[in-house]
Amino acid sequence: MKKSIIRGSGFFVPPHIVTNQDLTEFMDTSDEWIRQRTGIHQRHWITKEDACGASDLATQAARMALDKAGWQPNDLDFIIFATLSPDIMFPGGGCLLARNLELDSTPALDIRQQCTGFLYGFATADSYIKSGLASKVLLVGAEVHSSGLDKSTRGRDVTVIFGDGAAAICIEAVDTDENVGLIASALHADGHFADTLKTELPASNLFKRLPDDLPIDDPRYYPVMDGPVIFKKAVRMLPKVTMEVLEKAGMNLSDIDLVVPHQANKRINQAFGQFLKLPEDKIFHNIEKYGNTTAASIPLALHEAIETGRIGNSGDVVLFAALGAGLTWGASLYKFP
């Protein structure tokens, strides 16, 4: 039976670091306020000199993952690109990434599941592999948030959270009867909560996507979030979907060696772990260094967990879990061969 096995991972973040103290120069906030509410100490943002988009960050992460896997770009059968911050309105970042990798016929699929982009993308890659449509898949999550944030006191609740970055994994089809690879996934969405986390403009549901009568700093051009609603939904739904995916896999909480959750807010992930009564060292955190990199968040954390030896030995089981805009949420279980 074909199983989806991770052969390599990679990441890239812009070199420019923005600390919490740096943010106090243009908004009413403080290092203590940000740390207490989010657990974030710093984030990476592009600069004017970088002049790059999500696909450019993705290219760097993809090259590292390909190198780790021992693959060449031409080995790829399929590219899945997850982002909420595409370089341009269209075409999608997957095509731009393929161009950067000097590919001229490899199929590319863009998905817009925001914080759950990695989960949806991994499940999609697994389906392609199990159906025989692909044997080697590149899954990338990449975001450039900083160029679209309201960098004023009005937007601080959202702006302090987000960072720029990209991460990628190479997934290969392996014929084996062992219970390894992507074991199970559980994915959900509820559009009734779409307004709790969104960027409204530009919008095709208007006669003009960029209305003439709006100032350039209209709040609808920037992301907005109902923090308390998102927090409550995450703390409730993440444990629920975790138990769902464990049941699908026929496994127990005790079988999990490490939880790699979406890095949206350290308090959410701590509450998630406490609800499940998981030891604190079983949950991986790196939000303090990168902030919320949305679609890049889980694969970036996975890459660091592997590189630091927290996970990756034969038989290790990792749980991925996320909730974000949509609302979408889900969980996946992966076992290293």
C-alpha positions as CSV (number, residue, x, y, z in Angstrom):
1,M,0.0,0.0,0.0
2,K,1.3,3.5,-0.8
3,K,2.2,5.6,2.2
4,S,3.1,9.3,2.2
5,I,6.6,9.7,3.7
6,I,8.4,12.9,4.5
7,R,11.9,12.8,2.8
8,G,13.1,16.3,3.6
9,S,12.1,19.7,5.1
10,G,13.3,23.2,4.7
11,F,12.5,26.8,5.8
12,F,13.4,30.4,5.1
13,V,12.7,33.6,6.9
14,P,13.7,37.1,5.9
15,P,16.9,38.2,7.8
16,H,15.3,41.4,9.2
17,I,14.1,40.8,12.8
18,V,11.4,43.1,14.3
19,T,11.4,42.9,18.1
20,N,8.4,43.8,20.3
21,Q,10.4,46.9,21.4
22,D,10.7,47.9,17.7
23,L,6.9,47.9,17.4
24,T,6.6,50.5,20.2
25,E,8.1,53.0,17.8
26,F,5.0,53.2,15.7
27,M,2.1,51.9,17.9
28,D,1.0,52.1,21.5
29,T,2.1,48.7,22.8
30,S,4.9,47.2,25.0
31,D,7.1,44.1,25.0
32,E,5.4,42.9,28.2
33,W,1.9,43.4,26.7
34,I,2.7,41.3,23.6
35,R,4.6,38.6,25.5
36,Q,1.8,38.1,28.0
37,R,-1.0,37.9,25.4
38,T,0.8,35.9,22.7
39,G,4.1,34.6,23.8
40,I,5.8,36.3,20.9
41,H,9.2,38.1,21.4
42,Q,10.1,38.9,17.8
43,R,9.2,38.2,14.2
44,H,10.8,38.4,10.8
45,W,9.6,40.9,8.3
46,I,10.7,41.7,4.7
47,T,12.2,45.2,4.1
48,K,11.8,47.6,1.2
49,E,15.1,46.4,-0.1
50,D,13.9,42.7,-0.2
51,A,11.1,43.5,-2.6
52,C,9.9,39.9,-2.5
53,G,6.7,37.9,-2.4
54,A,5.6,34.7,-0.8
55,S,6.8,32.6,-3.8
56,D,10.3,34.0,-3.3
57,L,10.4,32.9,0.3
58,A,8.9,29.6,-0.7
59,T,11.7,29.1,-3.3
60,Q,14.4,29.3,-0.6
61,A,12.5,26.8,1.7
62,A,11.8,24.5,-1.2
63,R,15.4,24.3,-2.3
64,M,16.4,23.4,1.2
65,A,13.8,20.7,1.4
66,L,14.8,19.3,-2.0
67,D,18.4,19.2,-0.9
68,K,17.5,17.4,2.3
69,A,15.5,14.9,0.3
70,G,18.3,14.4,-2.3
71,W,15.9,15.4,-5.1
72,Q,16.1,17.7,-8.0
73,P,13.2,20.0,-9.0
74,N,12.6,17.9,-12.1
75,D,11.9,14.9,-9.8
76,L,8.7,16.5,-8.6
77,D,5.3,15.2,-9.9
78,F,3.2,17.9,-8.1
79,I,3.5,21.1,-6.2
80,I,1.0,22.3,-3.5
81,F,1.4,25.9,-2.4
82,A,-0.5,27.2,0.6
83,T,-0.7,30.9,1.3
84,L,-3.1,33.7,2.2
85,S,-0.7,36.3,0.9
86,P,0.0,35.5,-2.8
87,D,2.6,37.6,-4.7
88,I,-0.2,38.9,-7.0
89,M,-3.9,38.4,-7.4
90,F,-3.3,35.7,-10.1
91,P,-1.8,33.5,-11.2
92,G,-1.1,31.5,-8.1
93,G,2.1,31.2,-6.2
94,G,2.5,27.6,-7.1
95,C,3.2,28.5,-10.8
96,L,5.6,31.3,-9.7
97,L,7.4,28.8,-7.5
98,A,7.6,26.3,-10.3
99,R,9.1,29.1,-12.5
100,N,11.7,29.9,-9.9
101,L,12.6,26.2,-9.8
102,E,13.0,26.3,-13.6
103,L,10.1,23.8,-14.1
104,D,8.0,24.2,-17.2
105,S,5.3,21.5,-17.0
106,T,5.0,20.3,-13.4
107,P,1.4,20.7,-12.1
108,A,0.9,23.2,-9.3
109,L,-2.1,23.7,-7.0
110,D,-2.7,26.7,-4.7
111,I,-4.8,26.4,-1.6
112,R,-6.2,29.1,0.5
113,Q,-6.8,27.5,3.9
114,Q,-4.7,30.0,5.8
115,C,-3.6,28.6,9.2
116,T,-4.7,25.0,8.3
117,G,-3.0,25.2,4.9
118,F,-0.4,22.6,5.8
119,L,-3.0,20.2,7.1
120,Y,-5.2,20.5,4.0
121,G,-2.2,20.4,1.8
122,F,-0.7,17.2,3.4
123,A,-4.1,15.5,3.1
124,T,-4.3,16.5,-0.6
125,A,-0.8,15.3,-1.3
126,D,-1.6,12.0,0.5
127,S,-4.7,11.6,-1.7
128,Y,-2.6,12.1,-4.9
129,I,-0.1,9.6,-3.7
130,K,-2.6,6.9,-2.7
131,S,-4.4,7.3,-6.0
132,G,-1.2,6.9,-8.0
133,L,-1.4,10.4,-9.5
134,A,1.9,11.5,-7.9
135,S,4.9,9.9,-6.4
136,K,7.0,12.9,-5.3
137,V,5.1,16.0,-4.0
138,L,6.5,19.3,-2.8
139,L,4.2,21.0,-0.2
140,V,5.0,24.6,0.7
141,G,3.5,27.1,3.1
142,A,4.7,30.7,2.6
143,E,3.6,34.1,3.8
144,V,4.5,37.8,3.5
145,H,2.2,39.4,6.1
146,S,4.2,42.5,6.9
147,S,3.4,44.4,3.7
148,G,-0.3,44.1,4.4
149,L,-0.6,45.0,8.1
150,D,-2.0,48.1,9.8
151,K,1.1,49.3,11.5
152,S,-0.6,51.7,13.8
153,T,-2.2,51.5,17.2
154,R,-5.6,50.8,15.5
155,G,-4.2,47.6,14.1
156,R,-1.9,46.5,16.9
157,D,-3.9,43.5,18.1
158,V,-3.3,41.8,14.7
159,T,-0.1,43.4,13.6
160,V,2.0,42.3,16.6
161,I,1.1,38.6,15.9
162,F,2.2,38.1,12.3
163,G,5.6,37.3,10.8
164,D,6.9,36.5,7.3
165,G,8.4,33.1,6.4
166,A,8.2,29.9,4.4
167,A,8.6,26.2,5.0
168,A,8.4,23.1,2.8
169,I,8.4,19.3,2.9
170,C,9.1,16.7,0.3
171,I,6.6,13.9,0.4
172,E,7.3,10.6,-1.4
173,A,5.1,7.6,-2.1
174,V,6.5,4.4,-0.5
175,D,5.0,0.9,-0.9
176,T,4.8,-0.7,2.5
177,D,2.4,-2.5,4.8
178,E,3.8,-0.8,7.9
179,N,1.6,1.7,9.7
180,V,3.8,4.7,8.9
181,G,3.6,8.1,7.1
182,L,0.5,10.2,7.2
183,I,-1.8,7.9,9.2
184,A,-4.9,9.9,9.5
185,S,-6.4,13.4,8.9
186,A,-9.5,15.2,10.2
187,L,-10.5,18.4,8.5
188,H,-13.4,20.8,9.1
189,A,-14.7,24.3,8.1
190,D,-17.5,26.6,9.2
191,G,-18.0,29.7,7.1
192,H,-20.5,31.1,9.6
193,F,-17.5,32.4,11.5
194,A,-15.8,33.9,8.4
195,D,-16.1,37.5,9.7
196,T,-14.1,36.7,12.9
197,L,-10.8,36.7,11.0
198,K,-10.6,38.2,7.5
199,T,-9.2,40.9,5.2
200,E,-12.2,42.4,3.3
201,L,-10.6,44.4,0.5
202,P,-10.0,44.2,-2.4
203,A,-13.2,42.3,-3.1
204,S,-14.8,40.9,-6.2
205,N,-18.3,41.2,-4.5
206,L,-18.1,44.9,-5.0
207,F,-18.8,46.7,-8.3
208,K,-15.2,48.1,-8.0
209,R,-12.7,46.0,-6.1
210,L,-10.9,49.2,-5.0
211,P,-13.7,51.7,-4.3
212,D,-13.0,55.2,-5.3
213,D,-14.4,56.8,-2.2
214,L,-12.3,54.9,0.3
215,P,-9.1,56.3,1.9
216,I,-6.0,54.2,1.3
217,D,-5.8,53.4,5.0
218,D,-9.4,52.2,5.3
219,P,-9.5,49.4,7.9
220,R,-11.0,47.0,5.4
221,Y,-7.7,46.8,3.6
222,Y,-6.1,45.2,6.7
223,P,-6.7,41.9,8.5
224,V,-9.1,42.1,11.4
225,M,-9.7,39.5,14.1
226,D,-12.2,38.8,16.9
227,G,-9.5,37.5,19.3
228,P,-11.8,36.2,22.1
229,V,-14.0,34.3,19.6
230,I,-10.9,32.7,17.9
231,F,-9.4,31.9,21.2
232,K,-12.5,30.2,22.5
233,K,-13.1,28.2,19.3
234,A,-9.5,27.0,19.2
235,V,-9.4,25.9,22.8
236,R,-12.7,24.0,22.3
237,M,-12.2,22.6,18.8
238,L,-8.5,21.6,18.8
239,P,-8.9,19.0,21.6
240,K,-12.0,17.7,19.9
241,V,-10.4,17.2,16.5
242,T,-7.4,15.6,18.2
243,M,-9.6,12.9,19.7
244,E,-11.3,12.5,16.3
245,V,-8.1,11.9,14.4
246,L,-6.8,9.6,17.2
247,E,-10.0,7.5,16.9
248,K,-9.5,7.4,13.1
249,A,-6.0,6.1,13.5
250,G,-6.9,3.7,16.3
251,M,-4.4,5.4,18.6
252,N,-4.3,7.0,22.0
253,L,-2.9,10.3,23.4
254,S,-0.1,8.3,25.0
255,D,1.1,7.2,21.5
256,I,1.9,10.8,20.6
257,D,5.6,11.7,21.0
258,L,5.2,15.4,20.1
259,V,2.5,17.8,19.3
260,V,3.4,20.4,16.6
261,P,0.5,22.9,16.6
262,H,-0.1,25.9,14.5
263,Q,1.8,28.8,16.1
264,A,-0.9,31.4,16.5
265,N,-0.8,32.2,20.2
266,K,1.3,30.4,22.8
267,R,-1.6,30.7,25.3
268,I,-3.9,28.8,23.0
269,N,-1.4,26.0,22.6
270,Q,-0.8,25.9,26.3
271,A,-4.5,25.7,27.0
272,F,-4.9,23.0,24.3
273,G,-2.2,20.9,26.1
274,Q,-3.7,21.5,29.5
275,F,-7.2,20.4,28.3
276,L,-5.7,17.1,27.0
277,K,-3.5,16.8,30.2
278,L,-0.4,16.5,28.0
279,P,3.0,17.1,29.6
280,E,4.3,20.6,28.7
281,D,7.4,19.1,27.0
282,K,5.2,17.3,24.5
283,I,4.1,20.5,22.8
284,F,6.5,22.3,20.5
285,H,6.7,26.1,20.6
286,N,8.7,28.4,18.4
287,I,6.2,31.3,18.1
288,E,8.5,33.4,20.3
289,K,11.0,33.7,17.4
290,Y,8.7,33.9,14.4
291,G,5.3,35.0,15.4
292,N,2.4,33.6,13.4
293,T,3.5,32.7,9.9
294,T,0.1,31.1,9.0
295,A,0.5,28.5,6.3
296,A,4.3,28.3,7.0
297,S,3.8,27.9,10.8
298,I,3.4,24.1,11.2
299,P,6.0,23.0,8.6
300,L,8.5,25.6,10.0
301,A,7.9,24.2,13.5
302,L,8.2,20.6,12.2
303,H,11.5,21.5,10.5
304,E,12.9,22.9,13.7
305,A,11.7,20.0,15.7
306,I,13.4,17.5,13.4
307,E,16.6,19.6,13.2
308,T,16.9,19.8,17.0
309,G,16.2,16.1,17.5
310,R,12.8,16.5,19.2
311,I,11.2,14.2,16.6
312,G,12.2,12.2,13.6
313,N,13.4,8.8,14.9
314,S,11.9,5.6,13.5
315,G,8.5,5.1,15.1
316,D,8.1,8.6,16.4
317,V,4.5,9.9,16.2
318,V,3.7,13.6,15.7
319,L,0.3,15.3,15.9
320,F,-0.3,18.4,13.8
321,A,-3.3,20.6,14.8
322,A,-4.5,24.0,13.7
323,L,-7.5,26.4,13.7
324,G,-7.7,29.6,11.7
325,A,-9.6,31.8,9.3
326,G,-12.5,30.3,7.5
327,L,-13.0,29.1,10.1
328,T,-11.1,26.0,9.3
329,W,-9.6,23.5,11.7
330,G,-8.1,20.0,11.7
331,A,-5.5,17.6,12.9
332,S,-3.2,15.0,11.3
333,L,-1.1,12.1,12.7
334,Y,2.3,11.3,11.1
335,K,4.6,8.3,12.0
336,F,8.2,8.4,11.0
337,P,9.3,5.2,9.2
